[in-house]
Amino acid sequence: MEFGNKKLYINGELVNASNGETFTVISPATEKEVATIPSATLEDTERALITAQEGFESWSKLPIKVRLEWIDKLRNKIIENSDLLRNSIMHEMGKTWEGSEEDLTSITNSLQYYSEEIVKRTDIGIEDKEGTHEHKMVSQPLGVAVAFLAYNFPLLNLGFKLGPALAAGCSIILKASEFSPLSAHIIGELCHEINFPKGVVTVISGKRENVGIPLCESKIPRLITMIGSTETAQKLIEQSSRTSIKRYSMECGGNAPFIVNADADMELAINIGAALKIGNTGQICVAPNRFYVHESVMEEFVKGIKKKFENAKIGFGRENKPDMGPLANAASVTKVDGIVKKAIEQGGKVITGGNIMDRVGHYYEPTLVVLEDQNAEIFQHEIFGPVAMVTTFKTQEEALQLSNNTDAGLASYVFSKNEETLQFFANGLEFGEVQLNGVKYDIYLPHGGVKNSGIGVDCSTYALDDYLVKKRVTKALV
């Protein structure tokens, strides 16, 4: 399936790069070209910044009711084009058709949820102890937001940023990933079709030196927000702090522990553990990275995961209904394969998988590796692929210490039937999210990390705070 030549969306217009330069989107499933994307120049980026500031000045002054009408109009347009958007994700990412639904519903749910949340925000009064003044805290739109999007969930990531930005009254520049920019540029086309107010939404792609760095170094953005690796976040913060103080909201890499206690519901733990590694081909920041399994149930757990991995249907296409597709690009295959080889060097035993698949596309087998060395260096690296690294523990204290032995702190998972055990880990785990005997994510649930896994929050009403300025207004009582 081909999607043709896309355009930049700047100031309400669909335009080519000013020098005509483009790059191609290659399907990781078929290795065929599916779209052509403009590669913006420095001049294009500067225009995007200036018009985004102009867009903010007009958008932020609109009554909330009018802003919400526009947001609803965009949401309806996205729903009308659900098939187009889901197909674009399937082809640019190699994602399964079923998996693409989460991306689609995430952006539509975000637009609706933040439209409902923003009207709940009211001025907050502060008591004056001496009775001489009255005070209130007022929330106002922050300014221009720049969002750098990861490739793994093209529309989910976009929706997590677009919803709160528009509802809060900010304009937003969306910098799509070079690996999966197609769906973002289609969102630009849909904005154009409904004549969305100029400069409020911008969609741009291009080289780091022409787009990424200038967006960061400009004094215009008030917020830099991102979903991606910790290393990328560090670079963005360094670049953007050179010229002005900005606000940051960044969801960075994870290294999630998956703790299976002796009294865990094994079928539940096996089903969830396998699903999180096979889903989106393991390219999920909250996917379990390190499986810590009590030694008494290790054999049963490994046997169950092995069966799930070997029964997984791997492939591509809406009609084929695979359980797992390819990795997003050739570099990801090389990285994942290198991680597995390194684990073997450190004493790991491959129980199943461990190979690049001999077929067209960037496919890697669902892989299960058992390591006896709980402190193996490989446990410090985010895999971002369909690989489960499993080791044993003897005591809860040992499992907790191993789990916290990382600079990351995004998601964590614990399985046990004992309430005291669950509370022990809930209290002790140094992660932004602790999931007990299950897993749930939704637009109304806060999503964020601690340590090197990020700052700020995606999802929930708390995300709005990143896009709003809190101003104290004090009036003397005469």
C-alpha positions as CSV (number, residue, x, y, z in Angstrom):
1,M,0.0,0.0,0.0
2,E,1.4,3.4,-1.0
3,F,0.4,6.7,0.6
4,G,2.1,9.1,-1.8
5,N,3.8,12.3,-1.2
6,K,3.1,14.0,2.1
7,K,3.7,17.6,3.0
8,L,4.7,19.7,6.0
9,Y,1.8,21.4,7.8
10,I,2.8,24.9,8.7
11,N,0.6,27.9,9.5
12,G,-2.5,26.0,8.3
13,E,-0.9,25.2,4.9
14,L,0.4,21.9,3.4
15,V,3.7,22.7,1.9
16,N,6.8,21.0,0.5
17,A,10.2,21.6,2.1
18,S,11.5,24.9,0.7
19,N,14.4,23.2,-1.1
20,G,12.3,20.2,-2.2
21,E,14.2,17.7,-0.3
22,T,12.4,14.5,0.8
23,F,13.0,11.2,2.5
24,T,11.2,7.9,2.2
25,V,9.3,5.8,4.7
26,I,10.1,2.1,4.3
27,S,7.8,-0.5,5.7
28,P,9.7,-2.7,8.2
29,A,7.4,-5.6,7.2
30,T,7.9,-5.5,3.4
31,E,10.9,-3.3,3.0
32,K,9.0,-1.4,0.4
33,E,8.5,2.4,0.1
34,V,5.1,3.5,1.4
35,A,5.4,7.3,1.5
36,T,7.6,10.3,0.8
37,I,8.0,12.9,3.5
38,P,9.4,16.4,3.1
39,S,12.7,17.1,4.9
40,A,12.3,20.6,6.3
41,T,15.0,23.2,6.0
42,L,16.2,25.6,8.7
43,E,14.0,28.2,6.9
44,D,11.0,26.0,7.2
45,T,11.6,25.4,10.9
46,E,12.0,29.1,11.6
47,R,8.7,29.8,9.8
48,A,7.1,27.0,11.9
49,L,8.3,28.6,15.1
50,I,7.1,32.1,14.2
51,T,3.7,31.0,13.0
52,A,3.3,28.7,16.0
53,Q,3.8,31.8,18.2
54,E,1.2,33.7,16.2
55,G,-1.1,30.8,16.4
56,F,-0.7,30.7,20.2
57,E,-1.5,34.3,20.6
58,S,-4.9,33.9,18.8
59,W,-5.7,30.4,20.1
60,S,-5.1,31.2,23.7
61,K,-7.4,34.2,23.6
62,L,-10.3,32.2,22.2
63,P,-13.1,31.3,24.7
64,I,-12.7,27.7,25.9
65,K,-16.0,26.8,24.4
66,V,-14.8,27.8,20.9
67,R,-11.5,25.9,21.4
68,L,-13.4,22.8,22.4
69,E,-15.6,23.0,19.4
70,W,-12.5,23.0,17.2
71,I,-11.0,20.1,19.1
72,D,-14.2,18.1,18.7
73,K,-14.3,18.9,15.0
74,L,-10.7,17.5,14.7
75,R,-11.6,14.4,16.8
76,N,-14.6,13.7,14.5
77,K,-12.4,14.1,11.4
78,I,-9.9,11.6,12.8
79,I,-12.7,9.1,13.6
80,E,-13.9,9.5,10.0
81,N,-10.5,8.6,8.8
82,S,-9.8,5.7,11.2
83,D,-9.0,3.1,8.5
84,L,-6.6,5.5,6.8
85,L,-4.7,6.2,10.0
86,R,-4.6,2.6,11.2
87,N,-3.4,1.4,7.8
88,S,-0.7,4.1,7.8
89,I,0.5,2.9,11.3
90,M,0.4,-0.7,10.2
91,H,2.6,0.1,7.2
92,E,5.1,2.5,8.6
93,M,5.6,0.5,11.9
94,G,4.8,-3.0,10.8
95,K,2.3,-3.0,13.7
96,T,-0.5,-5.5,13.7
97,W,-3.9,-4.3,12.6
98,E,-5.3,-5.0,16.1
99,G,-2.4,-3.2,17.6
100,S,-3.1,-0.1,15.5
101,E,-6.4,0.4,17.3
102,E,-4.7,1.4,20.5
103,D,-3.0,4.2,18.6
104,L,-6.2,5.5,17.1
105,T,-8.3,5.4,20.2
106,S,-5.5,7.0,22.2
107,I,-5.6,10.2,20.2
108,T,-9.4,10.4,20.0
109,N,-9.7,9.6,23.7
110,S,-7.1,12.2,24.6
111,L,-8.9,14.9,22.6
112,Q,-12.1,14.1,24.4
113,Y,-10.7,13.6,27.9
114,Y,-8.8,16.9,28.0
115,S,-11.8,18.8,26.6
116,E,-13.7,17.5,29.6
117,E,-10.9,18.2,32.1
118,I,-10.0,21.7,31.1
119,V,-13.5,23.0,32.0
120,K,-13.1,21.6,35.5
121,R,-10.1,23.9,36.1
122,T,-11.2,26.9,38.2
123,D,-9.4,29.7,40.1
124,I,-8.2,28.5,43.5
125,G,-8.6,30.9,46.4
126,I,-5.9,31.2,49.1
127,E,-6.7,32.3,52.6
128,D,-5.1,35.5,53.8
129,K,-4.0,35.0,57.4
130,E,-4.2,38.7,58.3
131,G,-7.5,39.4,56.4
132,T,-6.0,42.3,54.5
133,H,-5.9,40.8,51.0
134,E,-7.7,38.3,48.8
135,H,-5.7,35.9,46.7
136,K,-6.4,33.5,43.9
137,M,-4.3,31.2,41.7
138,V,-5.2,31.5,38.0
139,S,-4.2,29.0,35.3
140,Q,-3.3,30.4,31.9
141,P,-2.0,28.8,28.7
142,L,1.8,28.4,28.8
143,G,2.8,29.1,25.2
144,V,4.3,27.2,22.3
145,A,5.0,23.5,23.0
146,V,7.4,21.4,20.9
147,A,6.8,17.7,21.0
148,F,9.3,15.2,19.9
149,L,7.6,11.9,19.1
150,A,8.9,8.3,19.4
151,Y,8.4,5.8,16.6
152,N,6.8,2.9,18.6
153,F,3.3,4.4,19.0
154,P,3.0,7.1,16.4
155,L,-0.5,8.3,17.2
156,L,-0.6,7.4,20.8
157,N,2.4,9.5,21.5
158,L,1.0,12.3,19.4
159,G,-2.3,12.1,21.2
160,F,-0.7,12.2,24.6
161,K,0.7,15.6,23.6
162,L,-1.9,17.1,21.3
163,G,-4.9,16.6,23.7
164,P,-3.6,18.6,26.7
165,A,-1.8,21.2,24.6
166,L,-4.9,22.2,22.6
167,A,-7.3,22.0,25.6
168,A,-4.9,24.2,27.7
169,G,-4.8,26.8,24.9
170,C,-1.2,26.2,23.7
171,S,-0.1,25.8,20.1
172,I,2.0,22.7,19.4
173,I,4.8,21.8,16.9
174,L,4.8,18.0,16.4
175,K,8.3,16.7,15.3
176,A,7.6,13.2,14.0
177,S,10.1,10.3,14.2
178,E,12.0,9.7,11.0
179,F,10.9,6.0,11.2
180,S,7.2,6.6,11.5
181,P,6.2,10.1,10.4
182,L,3.4,9.1,8.1
183,S,0.5,9.1,10.4
184,A,1.5,12.4,12.0
185,H,1.6,14.0,8.5
186,I,-1.9,12.6,7.8
187,I,-3.0,14.4,11.0
188,G,-1.7,17.6,9.4
189,E,-3.8,16.9,6.3
190,L,-6.9,16.4,8.4
191,C,-6.3,19.7,10.2
192,H,-6.0,21.4,6.8
193,E,-9.2,19.8,5.6
194,I,-11.2,21.3,8.4
195,N,-9.4,24.6,8.3
196,F,-8.1,24.3,11.8
197,P,-6.9,27.7,13.1
198,K,-3.6,28.6,11.6
199,G,-0.4,28.0,13.5
200,V,-2.0,26.1,16.3
201,V,-0.9,22.7,15.1
202,T,2.3,22.2,13.1
203,V,3.6,18.9,11.7
204,I,7.3,18.9,10.7
205,S,10.0,16.3,9.9
206,G,13.6,16.6,8.9
207,K,17.2,16.4,9.8
208,R,18.4,17.0,13.3
209,E,20.5,20.1,12.3
210,N,17.6,21.6,10.4
211,V,14.7,20.8,12.7
212,G,15.5,19.2,16.1
213,I,18.3,21.5,17.2
214,P,16.7,24.8,16.0
215,L,13.4,23.9,17.6
216,C,15.2,23.4,20.9
217,E,17.5,26.4,20.7
218,S,14.8,28.9,19.8
219,K,13.5,31.2,22.5
220,I,9.9,30.8,21.3
221,P,9.0,27.4,22.8
222,R,8.0,27.4,26.4
223,L,7.7,23.7,26.7
224,I,9.9,20.9,25.3
225,T,8.0,17.6,25.6
226,M,9.2,14.2,24.4
227,I,8.7,10.4,24.4
228,G,11.9,8.6,23.8
229,S,15.2,7.5,25.2
230,T,17.0,9.0,28.2
231,E,19.9,9.8,26.0
232,T,17.7,11.8,23.7
233,A,16.1,13.7,26.6
234,Q,19.5,14.7,27.9
235,K,20.4,16.1,24.5
236,L,17.2,18.0,24.1
237,I,17.6,19.5,27.6
238,E,21.1,20.5,26.9
239,Q,20.3,22.1,23.5
240,S,17.1,23.9,24.7
241,S,18.6,25.4,27.8
242,R,21.3,27.3,25.9
243,T,19.1,30.3,25.1
244,S,16.2,30.3,27.6
245,I,14.7,28.6,30.6
246,K,12.0,26.2,29.4
247,R,9.7,23.7,30.9
248,Y,10.1,20.0,30.3
249,S,7.8,17.0,30.2
250,M,9.7,13.9,29.1
251,E,8.9,10.2,29.3
252,C,12.2,8.4,28.9
253,G,13.5,4.8,28.7
254,G,12.4,2.1,31.1
255,N,14.0,-1.0,32.5
256,A,10.9,-2.6,34.1
257,P,11.2,-5.5,36.5
258,F,8.6,-8.3,36.5
259,I,8.6,-10.0,39.9
260,V,6.9,-13.4,40.1
261,N,6.6,-14.5,43.7
262,A,6.3,-18.2,44.8
263,D,2.6,-17.8,45.5
264,A,1.8,-15.9,42.3
265,D,-1.1,-16.9,39.9
266,M,1.3,-18.5,37.4
267,E,-1.2,-18.5,34.5
268,L,-1.8,-14.8,35.0
269,A,1.8,-13.9,35.3
270,I,2.7,-16.0,32.2
271,N,-0.1,-14.6,30.1
272,I,0.7,-11.0,31.0
273,G,4.5,-11.4,30.7
274,A,4.3,-13.0,27.3
275,A,1.7,-10.5,26.0
276,L,3.8,-7.5,27.0
277,K,6.9,-8.9,25.2
278,I,5.0,-9.9,22.0
279,G,2.7,-6.9,21.9
280,N,4.1,-4.2,19.6
281,T,7.1,-6.6,19.2
282,G,8.3,-5.6,22.7
283,Q,8.8,-2.0,21.5
284,I,7.1,-0.6,24.6
285,C,8.8,1.6,27.2
286,V,6.8,-0.1,29.9
287,A,7.4,-3.6,28.7
288,P,9.1,-5.9,31.3
289,N,12.8,-6.0,30.7
290,R,14.0,-8.1,33.7
291,F,12.0,-11.1,34.9
292,Y,12.8,-12.0,38.5
293,V,11.1,-15.3,39.3
294,H,11.2,-17.1,42.6
295,E,13.4,-20.2,42.3
296,S,10.6,-22.5,43.4
297,V,8.4,-21.6,40.4
298,M,11.1,-20.9,37.8
299,E,10.7,-24.1,35.9
300,E,6.9,-23.6,35.6
301,F,7.3,-20.0,34.5
302,V,9.9,-20.6,31.9
303,K,7.9,-23.5,30.4
304,G,4.8,-21.3,30.1
305,I,6.6,-18.4,28.5
306,K,8.4,-20.7,26.1
307,K,5.1,-22.1,25.0
308,K,3.6,-18.7,24.5
309,F,6.5,-17.5,22.5
310,E,6.7,-20.6,20.3
311,N,2.9,-20.4,19.6
312,A,3.0,-16.7,18.6
313,K,1.9,-16.1,15.0
314,I,4.4,-13.8,13.4
315,G,3.7,-11.8,10.2
316,F,2.1,-8.8,8.7
317,G,-1.2,-7.8,7.3
318,R,-4.8,-7.0,8.2
319,E,-6.1,-10.3,7.0
320,N,-3.3,-12.5,8.4
321,K,-4.1,-11.4,12.0
322,P,-0.5,-12.0,13.3
323,D,0.2,-11.8,17.0
324,M,3.5,-10.0,16.4
325,G,5.0,-8.0,13.5
326,P,8.6,-6.9,12.7
327,L,10.8,-4.5,14.6
328,A,10.6,-0.9,13.4
329,N,13.9,-0.8,11.5
330,A,17.1,-2.7,10.7
331,A,19.0,-0.9,13.5
332,S,16.6,-2.3,16.0
333,V,17.2,-5.8,14.8
334,T,20.9,-5.4,15.1
335,K,20.6,-3.9,18.6
336,V,18.3,-6.7,19.9
337,D,20.4,-9.4,18.3
338,G,23.5,-7.9,20.0
339,I,21.8,-7.8,23.4
340,V,21.0,-11.5,23.1
341,K,24.5,-12.4,22.0
342,K,25.9,-10.4,24.9
343,A,23.6,-12.2,27.3
344,I,24.9,-15.5,26.0
345,E,28.5,-14.3,26.6
346,Q,27.5,-13.5,30.2
347,G,26.3,-17.0,30.7
348,G,22.8,-16.8,29.4
349,K,21.0,-19.8,28.0
350,V,18.6,-19.3,25.1
351,I,15.5,-21.4,25.8
352,T,13.7,-20.5,22.6
353,G,14.3,-18.0,19.8
354,G,17.5,-16.0,19.6
355,N,17.6,-15.5,15.8
356,I,17.0,-13.0,13.2
357,M,14.3,-14.5,11.0
358,D,15.1,-15.5,7.5
359,R,12.4,-13.6,5.7
360,V,11.7,-10.2,4.1
361,G,11.3,-7.6,6.8
362,H,12.9,-6.8,10.1
363,Y,11.7,-9.8,12.1
364,Y,13.3,-11.2,15.2
365,E,12.1,-14.3,17.0
366,P,10.4,-14.1,20.4
367,T,13.3,-15.0,22.6
368,L,13.6,-16.3,26.1
369,V,17.0,-16.2,27.8
370,V,17.7,-17.6,31.3
371,L,20.7,-16.1,33.2
372,E,21.9,-17.4,36.5
373,D,23.9,-14.3,37.3
374,Q,21.2,-11.9,38.7
375,N,23.7,-9.0,38.4
376,A,24.7,-9.6,34.8
377,E,25.5,-6.3,33.1
378,I,22.9,-7.0,30.4
379,F,20.1,-6.3,33.0
380,Q,21.1,-2.6,32.9
381,H,20.0,-2.2,29.3
382,E,16.6,-1.6,27.9
383,I,15.9,-4.2,25.3
384,F,13.0,-2.7,23.3
385,G,12.3,-5.9,21.5
386,P,10.6,-9.4,21.9
387,V,13.2,-10.7,24.4
388,A,12.6,-11.9,28.0
389,M,15.6,-12.1,30.2
390,V,14.8,-14.3,33.2
391,T,16.7,-15.0,36.4
392,T,15.8,-16.3,39.9
393,F,15.6,-14.9,43.4
394,K,15.3,-16.4,46.8
395,T,13.9,-13.7,49.1
396,Q,11.7,-10.7,48.6
397,E,14.4,-8.4,49.8
398,E,16.7,-9.8,47.1
399,A,14.1,-9.2,44.4
400,L,13.5,-5.7,45.6
401,Q,17.2,-4.9,45.6
402,L,17.7,-6.3,42.1
403,S,14.7,-4.5,40.8
404,N,15.9,-1.1,42.1
405,N,19.4,-1.6,40.8
406,T,18.9,0.6,37.8
407,D,19.0,4.2,36.8
408,A,15.6,3.8,35.2
409,G,12.3,4.1,37.0
410,L,9.2,3.9,34.8
411,A,7.1,0.8,35.2
412,S,7.3,-2.3,37.4
413,Y,5.2,-5.5,37.9
414,V,4.6,-7.7,40.9
415,F,2.6,-11.0,41.1
416,S,1.6,-12.5,44.4
417,K,-1.6,-13.6,46.2
418,N,-0.3,-12.2,49.5
419,E,-1.4,-8.7,50.4
420,E,1.6,-8.1,52.7
421,T,3.9,-9.1,49.8
422,L,2.2,-6.8,47.4
423,Q,2.4,-3.9,49.9
424,F,6.1,-4.6,50.5
425,F,6.9,-4.2,46.9
426,A,4.5,-1.3,46.4
427,N,6.3,0.6,49.1
428,G,9.8,-0.3,48.1
429,L,9.9,-0.2,44.3
430,E,11.5,3.0,43.0
431,F,9.3,3.3,39.9
432,G,6.7,5.8,38.8
433,E,4.2,2.9,38.2
434,V,3.8,-0.3,40.2
435,Q,1.3,-2.7,38.7
436,L,0.1,-5.5,41.0
437,N,-1.3,-8.7,39.6
438,G,-2.2,-7.1,36.3
439,V,-1.7,-4.2,34.0
440,K,-3.7,-1.2,33.0
441,Y,-3.1,2.0,31.1
442,D,-5.7,4.6,30.1
443,I,-5.8,8.3,29.3
444,Y,-7.1,9.2,32.8
445,L,-4.3,7.3,34.6
446,P,-1.1,9.2,35.3
447,H,1.9,7.9,33.3
448,G,5.4,9.0,34.3
449,G,8.7,7.9,35.7
450,V,11.3,8.7,38.3
451,K,15.1,8.8,38.2
452,N,16.3,8.7,34.6
453,S,12.9,7.7,33.2
454,G,11.7,11.2,32.9
455,I,10.0,14.3,34.3
456,G,6.4,15.4,34.1
457,V,3.4,13.3,33.4
458,D,1.6,12.0,30.4
459,C,-2.1,11.2,30.7
460,S,-4.5,12.1,33.5
461,T,-5.5,15.6,34.6
462,Y,-1.9,16.1,35.9
463,A,-0.6,16.4,32.3
464,L,-2.5,19.6,31.9
465,D,-0.3,21.2,34.5
466,D,2.7,21.0,32.1
467,Y,0.8,23.2,29.6
468,L,-0.5,25.8,32.1
469,V,1.1,28.8,33.9
470,K,-0.1,29.3,37.5
471,K,-0.3,33.0,38.3
472,R,-1.1,34.4,41.8
473,V,-3.4,37.4,41.7
474,T,-3.5,39.4,45.0
475,K,-5.9,42.2,45.7
476,A,-5.6,44.5,48.7
477,L,-8.9,44.9,50.6
478,V,-9.4,48.7,51.0
